[in-house]
Amino acid sequence: MKPRTKLQFRVVGLSSQLPDIESMMTEWANNDCLNHIGYATKSRVVCMECGERFSTELVNRKRAVCPHCGASLKIEWSRKRTNQQFISIGKADICEEFQVIRCFELHAYYREGREPHYFIREVLQHWIKDDGKREVMALARNTGCSGWCGNLEIRNKTVGSYYYIEDNDVCCDKYHPDSVFKPQYTRMGIDYRLHGLSFLDAINAIPVNPKLETLLKAKRYDLLSHWYSLRYKVSSYWPSIKICLRNKYKIKDASCGLIIWTC
């Protein structure tokens, strides 16, 4: 929608001046976020990074290095020759008085005999002031599905609806290591390793949930990801969780662990 307030006009102007970082985000995601896979049968291995084949003699303990492109691959025994991956990634920046959170969708397409194809687009920006005022620049949601469409423009700040849990918010799987957060957020334990909660959920929930802040500062993102769905279990078994935190014990599957504790 068209900007109406002074703050919205200011956000639109600053947003248009942000650098184009799609290439940088794609390169980083390819190196550090996406899975590098090779599909193997008895006679050959297909590298999804370059599309070339090589001998299964190079496979050792389900790992191999492609002799064509040098990629370190996780080997899966399958006759598949195509693969697709999707990831939500973000980058935090400071633009004048605003904390800016830029969220991207990245689709990666792989096929034997071809180079990978990547499709990335920026879907949402949060512009947050120190006094809590904020604006959202985002694409529009498709009616009836979870996709995005249209142009990046001022959108309704409402988060969540009857149909969409994250209507105008994105829970990024990973943030770029060069992300910059304001001191009031780093004191909460928020940094580029944040996942399991969106940035907006984290800054809204932490001030009123000391347990959430403890989990965040302990980098227990496995429990953070189940905070909303299993909050009552986290609260009920907080003494047991604190013992795990104190002894640096990590539950392999946090959701199953919480369910077992309940039983």
PyMOL commands that set and color helices and strands:
alter all, ss='L'
color gray80, all
select helices_A, chain A and resi 6-15+22-32+56-58+183-186+199-208+210-217+221-224+231-236+238-246+254-262
alter helices_A, ss='H'
color red, helices_A
select strands_A, chain A and resi 37-40+45-47+53-54+63-65+72-77+82-95+98-111+117-128+134-141+148-155+174-175
alter strands_A, ss='S'
color yellow, strands_A
deselect
rebuild
show_as cartoon
